[in-house]
Amino acid sequence: MPRYAVSMNGHEFSVIVDDSGRISVEDVAEHIDVMRVSANKYSVFLGARSHTLVAVRNGVTYSVLADGHELAVAVETERARLLRAYARTLDSGPHRMEIHAPMPALVVKVEVQVGDSVKPGQGLIVLEAMKMENELKSHVEGIVKEVRVTQGKPVDKGELLLILE
């Protein structure tokens, strides 16, 4: 079932849409029917309530007029959100970056060693989760200072995989 991270007016929600037309927002499930009325206008039946939405895409966000209220809405898949968030720069040093596992996974391949120079976009580690391989890439230029995982070993979500400086 597709999972989405939806940000709306400063609040973030977890949304799941299943094949039967049910939507779950923060574990509260309702039936949803959506009908496109025109290019940007939709008629939405959520549970027993009817709503009219006008949605205009602005890059990665949407401006939505819902029942007379204007909302700024950003939608991304849960997988995209996790992959975007896997690397965190720490305050401990201006050029230190820790690479963390975005999800529970199996380490398929470690593509770098301690002392290697890396460039932005270079592959670091390949993880397998839900029968899909995800290559974690560097977002910065740096040197591999520490590798904390080995090929064939499972990792937990948030586990530290390697450190770049």
C-alpha positions, 0 to 999 in steps of 0.5 A: 500500500502506498504511504505518503508524508503530507505536510500541510500548513506546518503539520505533517501527517502519515497517509496510507491509500489502499486499493479498496478506496480507503485512506488512513490519516494518522491511523484513522481510516475513511473511505474516499472517492475522488472525481476530477471535475476540470483540470485543477478542480476535484470533487472529493467524498471523504467518509460521508462528507463532500468537498470541492478542491482546487489544486495548483502545483507549484514545483514540489508543493500544491496550493489547495483551495478546500471549501474556501480555505487555502492550504499549502500542501507538500506530498512525497512518498514515504520512501522518498522522504526516508532517502532524503533524510538518511544523511544528517550533518552534525554540529560537531564539525563543519564538514562531518557527515554521518550516513544513517540507514533510512529503513531496516535493511540488509547491506548488499554492498559497501562501495567505499573503504576508510580513507577513500575520497568521495565526490557528490553523487558517488555511491557509498552503500547499497541496502536491500529493503522490501526486495528493492535495492537502494544505493545511498550516495554522498551529497558532499565531497569528503573522505571516509573516516569510518565504516561501521557495517559489512556486507551481508549484515542487517541494519536497523532504521537510523543505524549509523553506517559510515562517517565522512569528513 
